[in-house]
Amino acid sequence: MRVAVAGFIHETNTFSPHPATLDRFAEADGWPPLVTGSELPSALAGSNLPAAGFLEAARLDGAEVLPLLWCSAVPSGPVTREAYDAILTRMLERLRAAGPVDAVYLDLHGAMVAEHERDGDGAVLAAVRAEVDAATAVAASLDLHANVSGAMLDASDALVAFRTYPHVDMAATGRRTYAVLKAVLPGIRDGRRPARALERSPFLVPLVCQSTDAEPGRRLYAGLGDREGPSVYTTSLAMGFPPADTWETGPSVVSYAETEPAARRAVAAVMHRLEAVEPEFAVTLYPPRAAVDEALRIARQTGGLVVVADTRDNPGAGGAGDTTALLSAAVAADADGVAVGVLADPDTAAQAAAAGIGAEITVSLGGRSDGQPYVGAARVTALADGRFTATGPMFRGSRMDLGPMAALRCGRVAVAVASRRMQAADRSMFRHVGIEPDSQRVVIVKSSVHFRADFAHAKAVVVADAPGLNPVNHDTLDYRHLRSSVRRMPVLETTGAPE
């Protein structure tokens, strides 16, 4: 197999006012910066990324790989037209230069929106399909939070989504995509593209309710691969990315098979299971001070670590990563053994570096996004360059670059501050600035679910309802493009709905 490989990843929160510029794709953060050509394999090697898994499988199988480019940017508002067009143009130019190929593999998210293109991933796939002949297979790996579109389906011969949230199976999904691509290629060479089917859920599911480590997600994804076999190449359940205002937003099931009836049966069976568990997608939310108090109560009762999820300000869902309501609540609680992170504030990181370790400074920390910074005295306890290798199950092997970092002591609370936004889904982000998460009673993380992989030992998780751009209650979002038939929140059996 002669296969071209590219990646263009962005998860777009259309309610965020902060666009994804070309600079955001060009810089390193939790993942590598934009890389092209022969630099691509080494840049991704050893990371838990779909393209890394695909490249590994291709190498072991003896395929000839033609790396085009790969890039990603931290979730934010829409991708600027300049960035989108520049990256796609470069990708297509390299694809043309590669000459005839048997297949094209794309590492995509599935929920990218550009300023001029609401179906960013569908347009990428369509552009790639237009560049290759009918005997060339086109496949893509997708995030579990993909909002799968008809255009994505029409332009592809396989869409293969993650099956875990936290996404510990990203590289594994790349390997699965290679296996599917190899299975469908003989038919495509003979002029037979796989049959495909897509069905969308009648309701949206909040991100914080989508974990596959808890019910009902665990049950939904158990045995999903068992539905694949000689007649069904692949079936995926994508839970969707709710803070994206598109027609396609929401959970969907997609399948590729030898025949259309087989694809439709696979899709219908999974969708039936999803609709049956709708009443279980519930969560209890706590206001900031109540969240801190509840976490401290559980910590005292269990003697173990409790995590507070600051889900609304999760950078992994387009949050600014700088709101301070939970920090203020933790300081007001005046309790030992509480840490907060990772708070994005390059100015305060620079102020701490200029003052030096041990210095007492007055900070106006965070709050750039909502005008509510934490103002008060802080002591600088550690400084670091923000470059380290992540160690947790999801980010393991990733060479992080969060810019200059600092650890501050605000009252009795330890705070990890970074210069760049990044979801606090790995304990190494705290350890890099000398904060040991496992020595705390409560750790407040700017994350929705991904932290659960590296904090699996926590005794409990408390979900906070603090300010941010990723609300749990979708009824508070001003959707303009979402299809009118979809319910914005699941219908619950209990009287207490989220928020």
C-alpha positions as CSV (number, residue, x, y, z in Angstrom):
1,M,0.0,0.0,0.0
2,R,1.2,3.5,-0.9
3,V,-0.6,5.8,1.6
4,A,-0.5,9.5,2.1
5,V,-0.8,10.7,5.7
6,A,-2.0,14.0,7.0
7,G,-3.6,15.5,10.1
8,F,-5.6,18.7,10.7
9,I,-7.2,18.8,14.1
10,H,-9.4,21.3,15.8
11,E,-12.4,21.0,18.1
12,T,-14.4,24.2,17.7
13,N,-16.5,25.9,20.4
14,T,-18.4,28.3,18.2
15,F,-19.5,30.2,21.3
16,S,-16.0,31.2,22.1
17,P,-14.9,34.6,21.0
18,H,-11.2,33.5,20.6
19,P,-10.4,32.3,17.0
20,A,-7.9,29.6,16.1
21,T,-5.3,31.5,14.1
22,L,-2.4,30.1,12.1
23,D,-0.1,30.9,15.0
24,R,-2.1,28.5,17.2
25,F,-1.5,25.6,14.8
26,A,2.2,26.6,14.4
27,E,3.0,26.5,18.1
28,A,3.6,23.5,20.4
29,D,1.3,23.0,23.4
30,G,0.2,19.5,24.5
31,W,0.8,18.2,21.0
32,P,3.6,19.0,18.5
33,P,3.5,22.2,16.3
34,L,2.7,22.1,12.6
35,V,5.1,19.6,11.0
36,T,5.5,18.7,7.3
37,G,7.1,16.0,5.2
38,S,9.7,13.7,6.7
39,E,9.6,15.5,10.0
40,L,6.1,14.2,10.7
41,P,6.8,10.6,11.8
42,S,9.5,11.6,14.3
43,A,7.4,14.5,15.7
44,L,4.5,12.1,16.5
45,A,6.6,9.1,17.5
46,G,5.8,7.7,21.0
47,S,2.7,9.8,21.5
48,N,-0.9,8.7,22.0
49,L,-2.1,10.2,18.8
50,P,-4.2,8.6,16.0
51,A,-1.6,9.4,13.3
52,A,1.1,7.9,15.5
53,G,-0.8,4.6,15.8
54,F,-1.6,4.6,12.1
55,L,2.1,5.2,11.2
56,E,3.2,2.4,13.5
57,A,0.7,-0.1,11.9
58,A,1.7,1.0,8.4
59,R,5.4,0.6,9.2
60,L,4.9,-2.9,10.7
61,D,2.9,-3.9,7.6
62,G,5.5,-2.7,5.2
63,A,3.4,0.0,3.6
64,E,5.0,3.0,1.9
65,V,4.1,6.1,3.8
66,L,4.0,9.6,2.3
67,P,3.8,12.1,5.1
68,L,2.1,15.3,4.1
69,L,1.6,17.5,7.2
70,W,0.1,17.3,10.6
71,C,-1.2,20.1,13.0
72,S,-3.5,20.8,15.8
73,A,-4.6,23.7,17.9
74,V,-6.1,23.8,21.4
75,P,-9.9,24.0,21.2
76,S,-11.2,27.5,20.8
77,G,-13.5,29.6,18.6
78,P,-13.7,29.0,14.8
79,V,-10.6,28.5,12.8
80,T,-9.8,31.7,10.9
81,R,-10.2,31.6,7.1
82,E,-6.5,32.4,6.7
83,A,-5.4,29.5,8.8
84,Y,-7.9,27.0,7.3
85,D,-7.1,27.9,3.7
86,A,-3.3,27.9,4.3
87,I,-3.2,24.5,6.0
88,L,-5.6,22.8,3.5
89,T,-3.8,24.4,0.5
90,R,-0.5,23.1,1.8
91,M,-1.9,19.6,2.5
92,L,-3.4,19.4,-1.1
93,E,-0.2,20.7,-2.7
94,R,1.8,18.0,-0.9
95,L,-0.8,15.4,-1.9
96,R,-0.5,16.3,-5.6
97,A,3.3,16.2,-5.4
98,A,3.2,12.7,-3.8
99,G,1.8,11.3,-7.1
100,P,-0.6,8.4,-7.3
101,V,-1.5,6.7,-4.0
102,D,-3.5,3.7,-3.0
103,A,-5.0,5.5,0.0
104,V,-5.1,8.7,2.0
105,Y,-5.4,8.7,5.8
106,L,-6.5,11.8,7.6
107,D,-6.2,12.4,11.4
108,L,-9.2,14.6,12.0
109,H,-11.3,15.7,15.0
110,G,-14.7,15.8,13.4
111,A,-16.0,19.0,15.1
112,M,-14.0,21.7,13.3
113,V,-15.7,24.9,12.2
114,A,-14.0,27.6,10.3
115,E,-15.1,31.2,9.9
116,H,-16.3,30.5,6.3
117,E,-17.0,26.8,6.6
118,R,-19.3,25.3,9.3
119,D,-18.4,21.7,8.3
120,G,-14.6,22.1,8.4
121,D,-13.8,18.4,8.4
122,G,-16.3,17.6,5.7
123,A,-14.8,20.2,3.5
124,V,-11.3,18.8,4.1
125,L,-12.4,15.3,3.2
126,A,-14.3,16.5,0.1
127,A,-11.2,18.4,-1.1
128,V,-9.0,15.4,-0.6
129,R,-11.5,13.1,-2.4
130,A,-11.5,15.5,-5.3
131,E,-7.7,15.2,-5.7
132,V,-7.6,11.4,-6.0
133,D,-9.1,8.9,-8.4
134,A,-12.0,6.6,-7.7
135,A,-9.6,3.7,-7.0
136,T,-8.0,5.5,-4.1
137,A,-9.3,4.8,-0.6
138,V,-9.9,7.8,1.8
139,A,-10.2,7.1,5.5
140,A,-10.1,9.2,8.7
141,S,-9.9,8.7,12.4
142,L,-12.2,10.9,14.4
143,D,-12.5,12.0,18.0
144,L,-15.3,10.5,20.1
145,H,-16.7,14.0,20.2
146,A,-17.1,14.3,16.4
147,N,-20.2,15.9,15.0
148,V,-20.4,13.6,11.9
149,S,-21.7,15.2,8.8
150,G,-23.2,13.8,5.6
151,A,-20.3,15.4,3.6
152,M,-17.8,13.5,5.8
153,L,-19.6,10.3,5.1
154,D,-19.9,10.8,1.4
155,A,-16.2,11.7,0.9
156,S,-14.8,8.8,3.0
157,D,-14.4,5.0,2.7
158,A,-14.1,4.7,6.5
159,L,-14.6,7.0,9.5
160,V,-13.2,5.4,12.7
161,A,-13.9,7.1,16.0
162,F,-12.3,6.7,19.5
163,R,-14.1,4.4,21.9
164,T,-12.8,5.9,25.2
165,Y,-13.3,9.1,27.1
166,P,-10.8,9.9,28.5
167,H,-9.2,9.3,25.1
168,V,-6.7,6.6,26.1
169,D,-7.2,4.8,22.8
170,M,-6.2,7.5,20.3
171,A,-3.1,5.6,19.0
172,A,-5.1,2.4,19.1
173,T,-7.8,4.1,16.9
174,G,-5.1,5.0,14.3
175,R,-4.1,1.3,14.2
176,R,-7.7,0.2,13.8
177,T,-8.1,2.7,11.0
178,Y,-5.2,1.2,9.2
179,A,-6.7,-2.3,9.5
180,V,-10.1,-1.0,8.2
181,L,-8.4,0.8,5.3
182,K,-6.5,-2.4,4.3
183,A,-9.8,-4.3,4.5
184,V,-11.8,-2.0,2.2
185,L,-9.0,-1.3,-0.4
186,P,-9.4,-4.4,-2.5
187,G,-13.1,-3.7,-3.2
188,I,-12.3,0.0,-3.9
189,R,-9.7,-1.1,-6.5
190,D,-12.4,-3.2,-8.1
191,G,-14.8,-0.2,-8.2
192,R,-16.8,-1.2,-5.1
193,R,-16.8,1.4,-2.4
194,P,-18.1,0.3,1.0
195,A,-21.7,0.8,1.8
196,R,-22.3,3.3,4.6
197,A,-25.0,4.4,7.0
198,L,-25.4,7.3,9.4
199,E,-28.0,8.0,12.1
200,R,-28.2,10.9,14.5
201,S,-29.4,10.9,18.1
202,P,-32.6,12.9,18.9
203,F,-30.8,14.5,21.9
204,L,-27.5,16.1,22.9
205,V,-25.4,14.8,25.7
206,P,-23.3,17.1,28.0
207,L,-19.6,16.5,27.7
208,V,-19.3,15.8,31.4
209,C,-21.8,13.0,31.1
210,Q,-20.0,11.3,28.2
211,S,-17.3,9.4,30.1
212,T,-16.8,5.8,29.1
213,D,-15.4,5.1,32.5
214,A,-18.8,5.6,34.1
215,E,-22.3,4.6,33.3
216,P,-24.1,4.7,30.9
217,G,-21.0,5.3,28.7
218,R,-19.2,2.2,29.9
219,R,-22.1,0.0,28.9
220,L,-22.7,1.8,25.6
221,Y,-19.2,1.2,24.3
222,A,-18.7,-2.3,25.8
223,G,-18.7,-4.8,22.9
224,L,-19.0,-2.1,20.2
225,G,-16.2,-3.8,18.3
226,D,-18.1,-7.2,18.5
227,R,-20.5,-5.8,15.9
228,E,-17.7,-5.8,13.3
229,G,-16.9,-8.9,11.2
230,P,-16.7,-10.2,7.7
231,S,-19.7,-8.0,6.5
232,V,-19.2,-5.0,8.7
233,Y,-15.9,-3.2,8.4
234,T,-16.3,-0.7,11.2
235,T,-19.0,0.9,13.4
236,S,-18.5,4.0,15.5
237,L,-20.5,5.8,18.1
238,A,-19.5,9.5,18.3
239,M,-21.1,11.4,21.2
240,G,-20.7,14.8,19.6
241,F,-19.3,18.1,20.7
242,P,-22.3,20.2,22.1
243,P,-20.8,23.7,22.2
244,A,-20.6,23.7,18.4
245,D,-23.5,25.4,16.7
246,T,-23.8,23.3,13.5
247,W,-26.7,21.4,12.0
248,E,-24.9,18.1,12.7
249,T,-24.1,18.6,16.3
250,G,-24.8,15.7,18.6
251,P,-24.3,12.0,19.0
252,S,-24.3,9.8,15.9
253,V,-23.6,6.3,14.8
254,V,-21.8,5.6,11.5
255,S,-21.0,2.2,9.9
256,Y,-19.3,0.9,6.8
257,A,-20.1,-2.5,5.5
258,E,-20.2,-4.7,2.4
259,T,-23.9,-4.0,1.9
260,E,-26.2,-1.1,2.8
261,P,-28.6,-3.4,4.8
262,A,-25.6,-4.6,6.9
263,A,-24.5,-1.0,7.6
264,R,-28.0,0.1,8.5
265,R,-28.5,-2.9,10.9
266,A,-25.3,-2.1,12.7
267,V,-26.2,1.6,13.0
268,A,-29.7,0.9,14.2
269,A,-28.6,-1.6,16.9
270,V,-26.2,0.9,18.4
271,M,-28.6,3.9,18.2
272,H,-31.3,1.7,19.9
273,R,-28.9,1.2,22.9
274,L,-28.1,4.9,23.0
275,E,-31.7,6.0,23.1
276,A,-32.5,3.4,25.8
277,V,-30.0,5.0,28.2
278,E,-31.0,8.6,27.7
279,P,-32.5,9.0,31.2
280,E,-29.1,8.1,32.7
281,F,-27.2,11.1,31.3
282,A,-27.5,13.1,34.6
283,V,-25.0,15.0,36.7
284,T,-25.1,16.9,40.0
285,L,-23.5,20.3,39.8
286,Y,-22.3,22.4,42.7
287,P,-21.7,26.2,42.8
288,P,-18.1,27.1,43.5
289,R,-18.1,27.3,47.3
290,A,-20.4,24.3,47.6
291,A,-18.1,22.3,45.3
292,V,-15.1,23.1,47.5
293,D,-16.9,22.3,50.7
294,E,-18.3,19.1,49.4
295,A,-14.9,18.0,48.2
296,L,-13.3,18.7,51.5
297,R,-16.1,16.8,53.3
298,I,-15.6,13.7,51.2
299,A,-11.8,14.0,51.6
300,R,-12.2,14.1,55.4
301,Q,-14.6,11.2,55.3
302,T,-12.5,9.0,53.0
303,G,-9.0,10.1,53.8
304,G,-8.2,10.2,50.1
305,L,-7.9,12.6,47.2
306,V,-11.0,14.3,45.8
307,V,-11.1,16.0,42.4
308,V,-13.2,19.0,41.5
309,A,-13.9,19.3,37.8
310,D,-14.1,22.9,36.6
311,T,-15.9,21.7,33.5
312,R,-17.2,25.0,32.2
313,D,-13.7,26.5,31.9
314,N,-12.2,23.4,30.4
315,P,-9.6,24.5,27.7
316,G,-10.3,21.1,26.1
317,A,-13.8,22.4,25.3
318,G,-12.8,25.9,24.2
319,G,-12.7,27.4,27.7
320,A,-10.2,30.2,28.4
321,G,-8.7,28.3,31.3
322,D,-8.5,31.4,33.4
323,T,-11.6,31.9,35.5
324,T,-11.0,32.1,39.2
325,A,-14.3,31.5,41.0
326,L,-13.2,28.1,42.3
327,L,-9.8,29.5,43.3
328,S,-11.5,32.3,45.3
329,A,-13.8,29.7,46.9
330,A,-10.8,27.5,47.8
331,V,-8.9,30.4,49.4
332,A,-12.0,31.5,51.3
333,A,-12.4,27.9,52.6
334,D,-8.9,28.3,54.2
335,A,-8.1,24.6,54.1
336,D,-4.8,22.9,53.8
337,G,-4.1,20.4,51.0
338,V,-5.9,22.2,48.1
339,A,-4.4,22.7,44.7
340,V,-5.8,24.4,41.6
341,G,-4.6,24.1,38.0
342,V,-3.7,24.7,35.3
343,L,-4.6,28.4,35.3
344,A,-3.6,30.2,32.0
345,D,-2.1,33.6,32.6
346,P,1.2,34.5,30.9
347,D,1.4,37.9,32.6
348,T,1.3,36.4,36.1
349,A,3.8,33.7,35.1
350,A,6.2,36.4,33.9
351,Q,5.6,38.5,37.0
352,A,6.4,35.5,39.2
353,A,9.6,34.7,37.2
354,A,10.7,38.3,37.5
355,A,10.2,38.3,41.3
356,G,11.8,34.9,41.8
357,I,11.2,31.9,44.0
358,G,10.2,32.9,47.6
359,A,9.0,36.3,46.6
360,E,5.8,37.8,47.9
361,I,3.8,39.5,45.1
362,T,0.4,41.0,44.6
363,V,-1.3,39.3,41.7
364,S,-4.3,40.0,39.4
365,L,-4.4,36.4,38.4
366,G,-6.5,35.1,35.5
367,G,-10.0,36.5,34.8
368,R,-9.1,37.9,31.5
369,S,-12.0,36.1,29.8
370,D,-14.7,37.2,32.2
371,G,-13.2,40.3,34.0
372,Q,-13.1,38.5,37.3
373,P,-9.4,38.0,38.3
374,Y,-8.2,36.8,41.6
375,V,-6.6,39.8,43.3
376,G,-4.4,39.3,46.3
377,A,-1.1,38.4,47.8
378,A,0.7,35.3,46.6
379,R,4.1,33.7,47.3
380,V,6.1,32.2,44.4
381,T,7.0,28.6,45.3
382,A,8.4,27.3,42.0
383,L,9.3,28.4,38.5
384,A,9.6,26.2,35.3
385,D,9.9,26.5,31.6
386,G,6.7,24.5,30.9
387,R,8.5,21.9,28.8
388,F,8.1,18.4,30.1
389,T,7.0,14.9,29.0
390,A,3.5,13.9,30.1
391,T,3.2,10.6,32.0
392,G,-0.5,9.9,32.3
393,P,-2.5,7.3,30.3
394,M,-3.9,9.8,27.8
395,F,-1.0,12.2,27.2
396,R,1.8,9.7,27.9
397,G,4.8,10.5,25.8
398,S,3.6,13.9,24.7
399,R,6.2,16.6,24.9
400,M,4.4,19.4,26.5
401,D,5.2,23.1,26.0
402,L,3.0,25.3,28.1
403,G,5.3,28.3,28.1
404,P,6.8,29.7,31.3
405,M,5.1,28.3,34.4
406,A,4.9,29.1,38.1
407,A,3.5,27.7,41.3
408,L,2.0,30.2,43.6
409,R,0.7,30.0,47.1
410,C,-2.5,32.0,47.4
411,G,-3.5,31.9,51.1
412,R,-3.1,28.1,51.8
413,V,-4.0,27.1,48.2
414,A,-1.3,25.9,45.7
415,V,-1.9,27.2,42.2
416,A,-0.2,26.0,39.0
417,V,0.0,28.8,36.4
418,A,1.0,28.4,32.8
419,S,1.5,30.7,29.8
420,R,-0.6,28.6,27.4
421,R,-4.0,27.1,27.8
422,M,-4.1,23.3,28.3
423,Q,-6.6,21.0,29.9
424,A,-5.3,19.7,33.3
425,A,-5.6,16.0,32.4
426,D,-2.1,14.9,33.5
427,R,-0.5,15.0,36.9
428,S,2.8,15.9,35.3
429,M,1.4,19.4,34.7
430,F,1.3,20.0,38.5
431,R,4.5,18.1,39.3
432,H,6.5,20.2,36.8
433,V,6.1,23.2,39.2
434,G,6.6,21.2,42.3
435,I,3.0,20.5,43.3
436,E,2.4,16.8,44.1
437,P,-1.3,16.1,43.4
438,D,-1.3,12.9,45.4
439,S,-0.3,14.8,48.5
440,Q,-3.4,17.0,48.3
441,R,-6.8,16.4,49.8
442,V,-8.5,18.3,46.9
443,V,-7.3,19.1,43.4
444,I,-9.4,21.5,41.3
445,V,-8.8,20.8,37.6
446,K,-9.8,22.8,34.5
447,S,-11.1,19.7,32.8
448,S,-14.4,17.9,32.2
449,V,-13.5,14.2,32.0
450,H,-10.0,13.6,30.6
451,F,-8.5,14.0,34.1
452,R,-10.2,10.8,35.1
453,A,-7.5,8.7,33.4
454,D,-4.6,10.0,35.4
455,F,-6.7,10.6,38.6
456,A,-8.4,7.2,38.5
457,H,-7.3,6.7,42.1
458,A,-9.3,9.6,43.4
459,K,-12.0,8.7,45.9
460,A,-14.6,11.0,44.3
461,V,-15.2,13.6,41.7
462,V,-17.3,16.7,42.3
463,V,-18.5,18.6,39.2
464,A,-18.6,22.4,39.7
465,D,-20.8,24.9,38.1
466,A,-18.4,27.8,37.8
467,P,-18.1,30.4,35.0
468,G,-16.9,29.4,31.6
469,L,-17.6,28.9,27.9
470,N,-18.7,25.2,28.1
471,P,-22.0,25.1,30.0
472,V,-23.5,21.8,31.0
473,N,-27.0,23.0,30.3
474,H,-27.2,23.4,26.6
475,D,-30.5,25.4,26.9
476,T,-28.3,28.4,27.9
477,L,-26.5,28.3,24.5
478,D,-27.8,30.5,21.7
479,Y,-27.9,27.9,18.9
480,R,-28.7,29.3,15.4
481,H,-27.8,26.4,13.2
482,L,-28.7,23.3,15.2
483,R,-31.5,21.2,13.6
484,S,-34.8,22.1,15.2
485,S,-35.7,18.5,15.9
486,V,-33.0,17.7,18.4
487,R,-33.5,18.0,22.2
488,R,-30.8,20.2,23.7
489,M,-30.7,18.2,26.9
490,P,-31.5,14.5,27.6
491,V,-34.9,13.8,29.2
492,L,-34.2,12.4,32.7
493,E,-36.2,10.1,34.9
494,T,-35.5,12.3,37.9
495,T,-36.9,15.8,38.5
496,G,-33.4,17.2,38.9
497,A,-31.9,18.0,35.5
498,P,-28.3,19.2,35.1
499,E,-27.8,22.8,36.3
